Amino acid sequence: MYIPQEVLQKIQKLHALSRSNHLGEAENASQMRDRLMEKYNITWNDVETFSTQDNALTEDKFHIDGKKNITLKYHLINSILNKHFFVTLLYHNTDRLNISIIGKQKDVTVATYVFHFLERTFEKEWKRYRKSYPGSHRNSFLYGLHDGLDQHLTLQQQEDVKEFGLVVIDNPRERRDYMKSLYSRVRTVRSKATMHEEQDYHQGVQTGQQIRIREGVEGHLTEQLPFSS
């Protein structure tokens, strides 16, 4: 199972503090360490085998069959991954949609899974909504999905900061420099899609707030959604 390296680093620091000569400080650190390990289902073996080698930047490349253009859906997924999963996406201009995900190894592994998960989920939720409300505006609903999911993930991060003092420090400049070392010609492309229907947008927000991205056990990434097909 993937474990964010920032969580393992925090546990290591708390474990060191739990050995403090100051009884109150040691007890508080020990309790917070145990709560964090329980929340993320972390074992001592995970902590002991944690290696700084995962800090090395890497690239994962794949393509989307039957797609050539960067549609709004991919712009929105890119926004989520860049903000919450600490990677940079690069779309290659070829005869099919080729994608590179750049970041630290563990972040890239998770982000690649999340990319495909959100690609399927956005499309599935849009089709479900359109079936219930024919004539709905796709772009408005997709913008809502993005904003609702963004709100949920932001709230989740804030709760981790409040409960555990867990602050993740991102370094997008390092990723950009690495990307430029791989590709000399890179340009930014912004979506020209617009939002027209406020009701479709708000319905998208409500649906997006319910999306849950979960990881399976024994290294297999699985998905869990609040609705069943």
C-alpha positions in Angstrom: 0.0 0.0 0.0 1.2 3.5 -0.8 2.1 5.6 2.2 2.9 9.3 1.7 6.5 9.9 2.6 5.6 13.0 4.6 3.5 10.8 6.9 6.5 8.5 7.5 8.8 11.4 8.1 6.3 12.8 10.7 6.1 9.4 12.4 9.9 9.2 12.6 10.0 12.7 14.2 7.3 11.8 16.7 9.0 8.5 17.6 12.2 10.4 18.3 10.2 12.9 20.5 8.6 10.0 22.4 12.0 9.2 23.8 12.3 12.7 25.3 13.3 13.1 28.9 10.3 15.5 29.3 7.5 13.1 30.3 4.6 15.3 29.0 6.3 15.9 25.6 7.2 12.2 25.3 3.6 11.1 26.1 2.0 13.5 23.7 4.4 12.5 20.9 3.8 8.8 21.5 0.0 9.2 21.4 0.1 11.3 18.2 2.5 8.8 16.6 0.2 5.9 17.4 -2.9 7.8 16.1 -1.2 8.6 12.8 0.0 5.0 12.3 -3.5 3.8 13.0 -5.1 6.3 10.6 -2.8 5.3 7.7 -2.6 1.6 8.7 1.2 1.9 9.0 3.4 -0.9 10.6 6.8 -0.5 12.1 8.2 -2.4 9.2 6.9 0.5 6.9 8.7 3.0 9.2 11.9 1.0 9.3 12.2 0.4 5.6 11.3 4.0 4.6 14.1 5.3 2.3 15.0 8.7 1.0 15.5 7.2 -2.4 11.8 8.0 -3.0 12.8 11.7 -3.3 14.3 11.1 -6.8 12.2 12.6 -9.6 10.9 10.3 -12.3 8.5 10.2 -15.3 5.7 7.9 -16.2 4.4 7.9 -19.8 1.2 6.4 -21.2 -1.4 7.2 -23.8 -5.1 7.4 -24.0 -6.6 5.2 -26.9 -9.0 7.0 -29.2 -8.1 10.5 -27.9 -6.1 13.2 -29.7 -7.2 16.5 -28.1 -6.8 17.8 -24.6 -10.4 18.3 -23.6 -11.8 20.1 -20.5 -11.9 16.9 -18.6 -8.1 16.5 -18.9 -7.5 20.1 -17.9 -9.6 19.6 -14.7 -7.8 16.3 -13.8 -4.5 18.0 -14.4 -5.6 20.7 -11.9 -6.5 18.1 -9.2 -3.3 16.2 -9.6 -1.0 19.2 -9.6 -2.6 20.7 -6.5 -3.2 17.7 -4.3 -0.9 14.9 -5.6 2.3 16.9 -6.1 3.0 16.0 -9.7 3.2 17.8 -13.0 1.4 16.6 -16.2 2.8 17.1 -19.7 0.6 16.4 -22.8 2.5 15.5 -25.9 1.3 16.8 -29.3 1.2 13.7 -31.4 -1.4 11.6 -33.4 -2.8 10.4 -30.1 -3.0 11.7 -26.6 0.3 10.9 -24.9 0.8 11.9 -21.3 3.8 12.2 -18.9 3.4 12.4 -15.2 6.5 13.9 -13.5 7.2 13.8 -9.7 8.7 11.7 -6.9 8.4 8.0 -7.5 5.6 7.3 -4.9 3.7 10.4 -5.9 3.9 9.4 -9.6 2.6 5.9 -8.8 -0.4 7.2 -7.0 -1.1 10.1 -9.5 -1.1 7.7 -12.4 -3.8 5.6 -10.7 -5.7 8.7 -9.7 -5.6 10.0 -13.3 -7.3 6.9 -14.7 -9.7 6.7 -11.8 -10.8 10.3 -12.3 -11.0 9.9 -16.1 -13.5 7.0 -15.6 -15.3 8.7 -12.7 -15.9 12.1 -14.3 -17.3 10.3 -17.4 -19.4 7.9 -15.4 -20.9 10.7 -13.2 -21.6 12.9 -16.2 -23.5 10.1 -18.0 -25.4 9.3 -14.8 -26.4 12.9 -14.4 -27.3 13.4 -18.1 -29.5 10.4 -18.0 -31.5 11.9 -15.1 -31.5 15.4 -16.6 -31.5 15.3 -20.4 -30.2 18.5 -22.1 -27.8 19.3 -19.2 -24.6 21.2 -19.9 -21.5 19.0 -19.8 -18.9 21.6 -19.2 -20.8 23.2 -16.3 -21.2 19.8 -14.6 -17.6 18.9 -15.1 -16.4 22.2 -13.6 -18.7 21.4 -10.6 -17.2 17.9 -10.2 -13.7 19.4 -10.1 -14.6 22.1 -7.6 -16.5 19.7 -5.4 -13.6 17.2 -5.3 -11.1 20.0 -4.8 -13.1 21.2 -1.8 -13.2 17.7 -0.3 -9.5 17.1 -0.7 -8.6 20.6 0.7 -10.8 19.9 3.7 -9.1 16.5 4.2 -5.7 18.1 4.2 -6.8 20.8 6.7 -8.0 18.1 9.0 -4.7 16.3 8.9 -2.9 19.6 9.7 -5.2 20.3 12.6 -5.0 16.8 14.1 -1.4 15.8 13.4 0.4 19.0 12.4 1.0 17.2 9.1 2.2 19.9 6.6 3.2 18.8 3.1 5.8 21.0 1.4 5.5 20.8 -2.4 8.3 21.9 -4.8 6.8 22.5 -8.2 9.8 24.5 -9.4 12.0 21.3 -9.0 9.5 19.4 -11.2 9.5 22.1 -13.8 13.3 22.1 -14.0 13.3 18.4 -14.3 10.7 18.5 -17.1 12.8 21.1 -19.0 15.8 18.9 -18.7 13.8 16.2 -20.5 11.9 18.4 -23.0 13.3 21.7 -24.4 10.0 22.9 -26.0 7.1 23.1 -23.5 4.2 25.5 -23.7 1.1 26.0 -21.5 -2.3 25.4 -23.0 -5.4 26.7 -21.2 -8.9 25.4 -21.7 -11.3 27.7 -23.6 -14.3 25.8 -22.4 -17.0 27.9 -20.6 -19.6 27.3 -18.0 -23.3 28.2 -18.9 -25.7 26.4 -16.5 -25.4 27.3 -12.8 -27.8 24.4 -11.8 -25.6 21.8 -13.6 -22.5 23.3 -11.9 -24.0 23.1 -8.4 -25.1 19.5 -9.0 -21.6 18.8 -10.1 -20.2 20.3 -6.9 -22.4 18.1 -4.8 -21.4 15.0 -6.7 -17.7 15.9 -6.6 -17.8 16.4 -2.9 -18.8 12.7 -2.6 -16.0 11.2 -4.7 -13.7 9.1 -2.6 -10.2 8.0 -3.8 -9.1 5.0 -1.8 -6.2 2.6 -1.9 -6.5 -1.2 -1.6 -4.3 -3.6 0.3 -1.2 -5.5 -0.6 -0.1 -2.9 -3.2 -3.3 -3.1 -5.3 -4.9 0.2 -5.9 -8.7 0.0 -5.9 -11.5 2.5 -6.0 -14.5 3.2 -3.8 -17.3 5.6 -4.8 -20.4 6.6 -2.8 -22.6 5.2 -5.6 -22.8 1.8 -7.2 -23.4 1.3 -10.9 
